[in-house]
Amino acid sequence: MQLMDVVTAYLYGSLDSDIYMKVPDGISVPSNNAKRNMYCVKLNKSLYGLKQSGRMWYNRLSEFLLKKG
């Protein structure tokens, strides 16, 4: 029997495409007289709540199960 932590699965999913989001509050941006909404951040990992998160988690689980036979 093997155990897998599924509670945080969405937090560790890899992304298969580039996804950008607005800079979250609390993160500083350069203050060169530009508006805050002029900046964005690129995600390196999947986030809970992304439309792609479920698909990425399913892909990762499928790959793992196929490797295990």
C-alpha angles and dihedrals in degrees: 000000000000130000128216127191106232097166093082097028093116091056095059101043117124118229123235095201138034113273124185129189139182116277108267120238112269094038113108121230127196110279101220093136091276122132119254092240089062089076133070138176129229116230118231096185135027120271129213106259098033115126088230095052097085093047093047091049091049091050092051093047091047092052091050094048093047090052090052091049 
